[in-house]
């Protein structure tokens, strides 16, 4: 199956898997439904991808953003997808065989991404529910993202509350509220972070 063949059966499979994982660990998923296509498309419009850079997605879940990124023209060989849940990784590998899927912890990006990718990532897209994590874990994930980003690179994060899920002041980051997507349940707010 490719990103262009998102059948009704594939959507059902994705939804069933999401709810199975939600029942197993609701805090890890951080949402009660999969992200909407409207949210995925909004985020894709803010991805800064070039012919010689990479895009990294962390907390990929069932691949809603992965599929949108491919449809938006991100080259599969330049897309790295990181997911800590092994069952979700199996699903991602089946549905996105052309993309590198890594079963690993996003706070260890420097260790789990190939060396040639480090420092050449233009955008990290985070689907991790940071508000459910301690400040120490949030800081660890943010630091990991900025350790692999190219100079001027950005981290995109969505959240369901009105405020930034990261303390930009404590982390030395410049934050920008990109907007909100009401066609998502719950409605989502999207933030971009760069080094201050």
N, C-alpha and C positions, 0 to 999 in steps of 0.2 A: 504493500500500500504506500502511496506517495502522499505528499501534502495536498495534492490536487484532487485526490479521490476520497473526500470526507463524506462517506455514505451515511445513510440513516442508521445502518447497523453499527458502523464505527462510532457514531455519536452515542448510541445506546450502550455500547461496550464501555466507552469512556465514562459515561454517567454512572453505570453500575460499579465500575472499579472505584470511581471517586467516592461513592457512598460506602463501599466496603472499607476503604481506607479511613474515611471519616469516622465510622463507627469504631474502628480499631484505635485511632489516635486523633481525636477532634482538635486538640491544641496544635498539633503539627501542621494540619491543613489550614486552620485559621479561617475557614469560610464554610458556609452551609450548602453552597452550590458551586459548581465549576465556574471559573471566570468566564464572562460573556465574550462573544466575538467583538462586541463594541469596545470593550476594555482592551482586548488584545490589539485591535486595530489602532486604537488611540496611542498605545505605547509604541507600536511599530513606527508610527509617524515621527517619533522623536528619537529613534535609534540612529546613531551616527556611525554608518558603516562605510568603509572604503575598500578598494581592491587589495590593499596590503595590510588590513587590520582584521581583528577577530571580534566576534560577539559572543559573550558568555551569558548563559541563562542559569540562574541558581534557583532551586526550589521549583523545578519544572512541572511537578505534579503529573497530570495526564497529557501534557504537551499542547495545551491550548495556545500558548504564546509561541511555542516551537513551530507549530503549523503556520501561524500568522507570519512569523519571521521569514519562513521559506517562501510563502506566497508574496511577501513584500520584496523578495529578491536577494535576501541574504544567502550567500553561496553555502551549500551544506558543509563543505570542507572548512569553512571559516566560522562555523557555529559549534560551540561546545556547550553541552547541556549537563548540568550537575544536579543530581537528586539523591537524597540520603536514604529514601525508602526503596528497598531492593525490589519489592513487587512493582512499584511504579517504574523502576528502571527497566524491568523486563518488558513492560508494556511499551515504554518509549523505544526500546531497541527493536521491537517488532514493527511498530508503526513508523519509525523514522530511521530505517537502516542506513541511510546515507549521512546521518549526523553522528558525531562522536558523543555518546552518552556515558557519563562517568557516575558510578555509584560511590558517592563520597560526601564528606562534610564540607560545606561552603566556607567554613572558617579555616580550611586548609588548602585553599586554592593554589597557593604557590607550590605545594607538594603534589597536588593531583593533576594539575594541568601540565601539558608537555612544555619543556623549557623554551621552545621556539615561540610559544604563545605569550609568555610572560613579558609584560611591558609593551605588548602590541595589541591590547584589547581596547577597542574604542568605546564600547558600552557593555556594562553589566546590567542585566535585567533581573530583578529580584522578585520572586513570588513567595519568598519566605515571610511568614507573619511575624515581623519583628516586634510588634507590640506585645506578643505573647512571650517574649524572651526577656531575660534579665539585661540590665545595662551592660554588663560585662560581655555577655554573648553578642549583643547588638554591636558593641565596639569591636569584638573579634571578627565578626563577619564584615563589617565596614572596612576595617583595616586590611583584611584579606582581599577584598575587592580592589582597594586602591593600591595594593601591592602588585597587582597584575595589570592594572590599567595603564595605558599610554599617557604621556603628558597631555593634560587637557581632557582626558577621558572622563566619562560620566557613569554614575550609577543611577538607574531608574528603579523606583520603588513605589508600589501602590499600597494604599491602606484604606481602612473603612471609617476612620475618624477624621475630624477636621484639622488636626494638628500633625506636624511632622513626626513620623515614627522614630526618627533619629535625632539626637541632640547635636545639631550641627555645631553649636558653640563649643561643646566639650570635645568634639571630634575634630575640630578645626576644618569644618567643611562649609562650603557655600551652598545653600539650599535654594531651590526655586520650585514653587507650586505650579505645575504645568496645566492643571485643570482637573475637572471631575467628570466622571461618566455615570450618568444616572441610569443608563440602560445596563445595569449590572445589579445583582442582588447579593449583598447590600450595595448601595451606591459607593463608588470608589473614588479616591483622590490620588492623583499621581504626582510624585515628587522627583526632582532631579538633583543630584548631589555632585559637586566637584570639589577639588581641593581648594581651600580658602585662599 
